[in-house]
Amino acid sequence: IAPLKLTGTVGSGRLQINLFGFIILLLHMCLFAFCYVRTITVHDSIVSYFFKTEISAVGDTLQLCIGLIGICTVFLYSFCKREAFILWFHLMARIDEELKQIGIETDYKSTLKFICLVLLVKFIFFNTYLIGSYALFHMANVHPNYSCWISFFQPHLMISIIVVLFLCFVKQMKHRFLLLNKVSDECCH
């Protein structure tokens, strides 16, 4: 989603756009596009293994198209807004530096714990969902191909990654606002 790398020395690092990140992003998009196109052209879907009706075929095609449009929109939007993303991180670093100059330290440890907790919950939830789906197919003696799995589960994974990223941004902003409110309260009293 964000083809960036951290450059510079410790304490003065900056985010920059990375060519390798763009290549990986392009490979991901090609893999997803291949899986979606293959799944649509062979009329393969998760639901069609259980219900083979005309309505389920239309629903499968719509679900795949909506998933493809959603993933392309996410990648395109993240590509177009990458500079704003970098500016947000630079703004947070500048706020941290200015707070440090007046003697207030940013608590990175609690933010890192929060991020790890959210990622762990996401990992457990998504893998439970994936393993449960696989177990359901295995009990029914059904074995969908990999392109079908990727095209079905990829939108769920992308949305959950974006939600985690958003939660981390909100947590960072909340922490900075609390620190800024602390400074303004001390200045007023």
HELIX and SHEET records of a PDB file:
HELIX    1   1 LEU A   19  THR A   41  1                                  23    
HELIX    2   2 VAL A   47  TYR A   49  5                                   3    
HELIX    3   3 GLU A   54  CYS A   80  1                                  27    
HELIX    4   4 ARG A   82  GLN A  101  1                                  20    
HELIX    5   5 TYR A  108  MET A  139  1                                  32    
HELIX    6   6 TYR A  146  CYS A  188  1                                  43    
SHEET    1   A 2 LEU A   4  THR A   7  0                                        
SHEET    2   A 2 ARG A  14  ILE A  17 -1                                        
END                                                                             
